[in-house]
Amino acid sequence: MSGGDSRVWPGAMPPLPLARGTRSAHVIDALRRAPQPLDALDATIGRGDALADDDLQLALYVCYELHYRGFDGVDERWEWEPSLLAVRAALEAEFEAALDAAVPPLVPGDLPAPAEMDVALRAIADADEGPSLSRHLEREGTLEQLLEFCVHRSAYQLKEADPHSWALPRLGGAPKAAMVEIQADEYGGGRADRIHAELFARSLRALGLDDAYGAYLDLIPAVTLATVNLMSLCGLHRRRRGAIVGHLALFEMTSSVPNRRYANALRRLGAGEDATAFFDEHVVADAVHENIAAVDLAGGLVRQQPELCADLMWGASALVELEARWAAHLLDCWADGRTSLRAPLPAVAPVA
């Protein structure tokens, strides 16, 4: 039974963002027209760090968004236009090459047994030497920093669980049942007002931020878009179903403590229940999901299909790598006294 209408989904589709370079302009300009054959990308463009390339990451993000909500005024037939898919494939190839360079795949002799999957995934998390963004925000984060943090997270949290759900038709048996159990909670257990994306929108509203889907896309940098593009890449490609399972498993295993810290930070700054509800929910839900994700989902998939173990472990490691880069970006910017967004966030007036 529904718990009421969600405020996240019925809103208008977001506008197309501003281009950040040649490749994103190539995609965005095309989408303003009726579907038609699109020229291939110039292969000589893009020789820097693909994981921090604003032009590449935005172009890829826009291509992926056609499989989610889409954009205002964009013909929905663009979603499956073969020439645009070819452009997306070229962007993906560069993105995947950079990911593989940052997170080399494990060799067969280093792969864990299915019964040891929870221990192996925990070892990946424990080996993370990246800075603790959640600890900083809990202890000394300012309101401005908390607001920026929420703007960054809006790129994913307003569609929370959707990228992982692409894996459901590619799974069967016990791992599918485990993922359904996790995802059912993410989608509110049948109550629209408890959908996690809606809870995050509620937090945005309470903090005086815009809760519209895609409202802050022009402010969100490549290092953040890459964390979301990783999920879309792995979720949309059947060949990377192991990686999206590994990503989800480690995500569930490691988010309870950070979310408690984020909630504590908001309370320290005087925010009310509307602002903290999303984070409080994840403290409980993700603690419950941890064993399901590690043993039943990840371990269950490897028991069924041992050949996916390396990809599963890679997906978990890629999550840690990109999240560490993202956290370092925010903390470095704040240490320098500058915004972590592409432009300063307009002044807001928290309402709760």
C-alpha positions in Angstrom: 0.0 0.0 0.0 1.3 3.4 -0.9 2.2 5.8 1.9 1.4 8.9 -0.2 2.6 10.5 -3.4 6.3 11.0 -3.7 7.6 14.5 -4.4 10.7 13.2 -6.3 9.2 11.5 -9.3 6.3 13.6 -10.6 8.3 16.8 -11.1 9.4 18.0 -14.5 12.4 16.5 -16.2 15.6 18.5 -15.6 16.9 20.8 -18.4 20.0 19.8 -20.3 23.1 21.0 -18.5 25.7 23.5 -19.9 28.4 21.8 -21.9 31.9 21.7 -20.4 34.0 21.1 -23.5 33.9 19.6 -27.0 32.6 16.2 -26.2 29.8 17.2 -23.9 28.8 19.9 -26.4 28.7 17.3 -29.1 26.2 15.2 -27.1 24.2 18.1 -25.6 23.8 20.0 -28.9 22.6 16.9 -30.6 20.0 16.2 -28.0 18.4 19.6 -28.7 17.4 18.3 -32.2 15.3 15.5 -33.4 17.1 12.1 -33.4 19.4 11.8 -36.4 22.8 10.2 -37.1 25.5 11.7 -34.9 29.1 12.1 -36.0 31.7 10.0 -34.1 33.8 11.8 -31.5 37.2 13.2 -32.4 39.6 10.4 -31.2 42.3 13.0 -30.6 40.3 14.8 -27.8 40.9 13.8 -24.2 44.3 12.8 -23.1 44.2 13.7 -19.4 42.8 12.0 -16.3 39.5 10.6 -17.5 38.3 10.2 -13.9 38.6 13.9 -13.4 37.7 15.1 -16.9 34.6 17.4 -16.6 34.0 17.2 -20.3 34.1 13.4 -20.6 32.2 12.7 -17.3 29.4 15.1 -18.1 29.0 13.7 -21.7 28.8 10.2 -20.3 26.5 11.2 -17.5 24.1 12.8 -20.0 24.2 9.7 -22.2 23.3 7.5 -19.2 20.6 9.8 -18.0 18.6 9.0 -21.1 18.1 5.6 -19.5 16.8 7.1 -16.3 14.6 10.3 -16.3 15.7 11.9 -19.5 15.8 15.7 -20.0 13.2 18.3 -20.7 12.6 18.8 -24.4 14.7 15.8 -25.5 13.1 13.4 -27.8 12.9 10.0 -26.0 13.9 8.2 -29.2 17.5 9.4 -28.6 17.8 6.7 -25.9 18.4 4.0 -28.5 19.8 6.0 -31.4 22.6 3.8 -32.7 25.0 6.6 -33.5 24.6 8.1 -29.9 25.2 4.7 -28.5 28.4 4.5 -30.5 29.5 7.9 -29.0 28.7 6.6 -25.6 30.7 3.5 -26.2 33.7 5.6 -27.1 33.4 7.6 -23.9 32.9 4.4 -21.9 36.0 2.8 -23.4 38.1 5.8 -22.1 36.4 5.7 -18.7 36.9 1.9 -18.3 40.5 2.1 -19.3 41.1 4.8 -16.6 39.2 2.6 -14.1 41.3 -0.4 -14.9 44.5 1.6 -14.6 43.4 2.8 -11.1 42.0 -0.6 -10.0 43.8 -3.5 -11.7 41.8 -6.7 -11.8 42.7 -9.5 -9.4 44.5 -12.5 -10.8 42.9 -16.0 -10.3 45.2 -17.0 -7.4 44.1 -14.0 -5.4 40.4 -14.6 -5.6 38.5 -15.5 -2.5 36.3 -18.6 -2.1 32.5 -17.9 -2.0 32.4 -18.7 1.7 35.0 -16.1 2.3 33.3 -13.3 0.4 32.3 -11.3 3.4 35.8 -11.4 4.8 37.3 -10.5 1.4 35.0 -7.5 0.9 35.6 -6.3 4.4 39.4 -6.4 3.7 38.9 -4.1 0.7 37.1 -1.6 2.9 39.6 -1.9 5.7 42.5 -1.3 3.2 41.0 2.0 2.2 43.5 4.7 3.3 41.4 7.6 1.9 40.5 10.6 4.1 37.4 10.2 6.2 34.9 12.8 5.0 32.2 11.6 7.4 34.5 12.1 10.4 35.4 15.6 9.3 31.8 16.6 8.9 30.8 15.0 12.2 33.5 16.8 14.2 34.1 20.1 12.5 32.1 20.5 9.3 30.4 23.8 8.8 26.9 24.2 7.5 28.2 25.4 4.2 30.2 22.2 3.9 27.2 20.0 4.8 25.2 21.8 2.1 27.9 21.2 -0.5 28.1 17.6 0.6 24.3 17.2 0.0 24.6 18.8 -3.4 27.3 16.4 -4.5 25.3 13.5 -3.3 22.1 14.6 -5.0 23.5 13.3 -8.3 23.0 9.8 -7.0 20.7 9.9 -4.0 17.8 11.3 -5.9 17.8 8.1 -8.0 19.2 5.9 -5.2 19.1 2.2 -5.9 18.1 2.6 -9.6 21.6 1.9 -11.1 21.9 -1.3 -9.0 18.4 -2.4 -10.0 19.6 -2.9 -13.6 21.2 -6.1 -12.3 17.9 -7.8 -11.3 17.0 -9.3 -14.6 20.6 -10.6 -14.9 20.5 -12.6 -11.7 18.6 -15.7 -10.6 18.0 -17.8 -7.5 19.4 -16.9 -4.2 21.4 -13.8 -5.2 18.4 -12.4 -7.0 16.3 -12.9 -3.9 18.9 -11.2 -1.8 19.1 -8.2 -4.1 15.3 -7.9 -4.2 15.3 -7.9 -0.4 17.8 -5.0 -0.3 16.2 -3.0 -3.1 12.7 -3.4 -1.6 13.9 -1.5 1.4 15.6 1.1 -0.8 12.3 1.7 -2.5 10.4 2.2 0.8 8.9 -1.3 1.2 5.7 -0.2 -0.6 5.5 3.2 1.0 6.2 6.1 -1.4 7.1 8.5 1.4 9.8 6.0 2.6 11.6 5.6 -0.7 15.1 6.6 0.1 15.3 9.0 -2.8 12.3 10.8 -1.4 13.8 10.8 2.1 16.9 12.5 0.6 14.7 15.1 -1.2 13.1 15.7 2.2 16.5 16.4 3.7 17.3 18.8 0.8 14.1 20.7 1.4 14.7 20.9 5.2 18.2 22.4 4.5 16.8 25.0 2.1 18.2 23.3 -1.0 16.4 22.5 -4.2 15.1 19.0 -4.2 14.3 18.9 -8.0 16.0 16.0 -9.8 19.1 17.3 -11.6 18.8 20.8 -10.1 22.5 21.0 -9.3 24.0 19.2 -12.2 25.8 22.3 -13.5 27.6 22.6 -10.1 28.7 19.0 -9.7 32.3 18.3 -10.7 33.7 15.4 -12.7 35.1 13.6 -9.6 31.5 13.3 -8.3 29.9 12.4 -11.7 32.4 9.6 -12.0 31.1 7.9 -8.9 27.6 7.8 -10.4 28.8 6.9 -13.9 30.6 3.9 -12.4 27.2 2.6 -11.2 25.5 3.2 -14.5 28.4 1.6 -16.5 28.3 -1.5 -14.4 24.5 -1.7 -14.1 23.7 -1.1 -17.8 26.1 -3.7 -19.1 25.4 -7.4 -18.5 29.1 -8.2 -18.9 29.7 -6.1 -15.7 26.9 -7.7 -13.6 29.6 -9.0 -11.2 30.9 -5.5 -10.7 27.5 -4.0 -9.9 26.9 -6.7 -7.4 30.3 -6.1 -5.8 29.6 -2.3 -5.7 26.3 -2.8 -4.0 27.6 -5.3 -1.5 30.4 -3.1 -0.3 28.2 0.0 -0.4 25.8 -1.7 2.0 28.6 -3.0 4.2 30.3 0.4 4.7 27.6 3.0 4.8 26.0 2.6 8.2 28.8 4.3 10.2 29.3 7.3 7.8 25.5 7.9 7.7 25.5 8.0 11.5 28.2 10.6 11.4 26.4 12.7 8.8 23.3 12.7 11.0 25.3 13.7 14.0 26.9 16.5 12.0 23.4 17.8 11.1 22.2 17.6 14.6 25.3 19.4 15.9 24.4 22.3 13.5 20.8 22.4 14.7 19.1 20.6 11.9 15.8 18.8 12.7 14.3 15.4 12.0 13.4 16.2 8.4 17.0 16.9 7.6 18.4 13.8 9.4 15.7 11.2 8.5 17.5 10.0 5.4 20.8 9.4 7.2 19.1 7.9 10.3 17.3 5.5 8.0 20.5 4.3 6.5 22.1 3.7 9.9 19.5 1.0 10.5 18.8 -0.3 7.0 22.4 -0.8 5.9 23.3 -2.5 9.2 20.5 -5.0 8.4 21.6 -5.3 4.8 25.3 -5.9 5.5 25.2 -9.7 5.9 22.6 -10.1 3.2 24.8 -8.2 0.8 28.0 -9.9 1.6 26.9 -13.5 2.1 23.7 -14.0 0.2 24.2 -11.6 -2.7 27.9 -11.5 -3.3 28.7 -14.9 -2.0 25.7 -16.4 -3.6 26.5 -15.0 -7.0 30.1 -16.4 -6.9 28.8 -19.8 -5.8 26.5 -19.8 -8.9 29.0 -18.2 -11.3 32.6 -18.4 -10.0 33.8 -16.8 -13.2 32.3 -13.5 -12.0 34.4 -13.3 -8.8 37.1 -11.2 -10.3 34.6 -8.7 -11.7 32.7 -8.6 -8.4 35.9 -7.8 -6.4 36.8 -5.2 -9.0 33.4 -3.5 -8.6 33.9 -3.2 -4.9 37.5 -1.9 -5.3 36.4 0.6 -7.9 33.8 2.0 -5.4 36.5 2.5 -2.8 38.9 4.1 -5.3 36.4 6.7 -6.7 34.9 7.5 -3.3 38.3 8.1 -1.9 39.1 10.5 -4.8 35.8 12.3 -4.2 36.4 12.7 -0.5 39.9 13.9 -1.0 38.6 16.5 -3.5 36.1 17.9 -1.0 38.5 18.0 1.9 41.3 19.5 -0.1 39.0 22.3 -1.4 37.7 23.0 2.1 41.2 23.1 3.5 42.1 25.7 0.9 39.0 27.8 1.8 37.3 27.3 -1.5 34.1 25.6 -2.7 34.2 21.9 -3.7 31.6 22.6 -6.4 32.2 24.1 -9.8 30.8 27.4 -8.5 29.8 28.6 -5.1 26.4 27.5 -3.9 23.9 30.4 -3.7 23.0 31.4 -0.1 20.1 29.3 1.3 17.9 29.6 4.4 17.4 26.2 6.2 13.8 25.6 7.1 14.2 22.7 9.6 
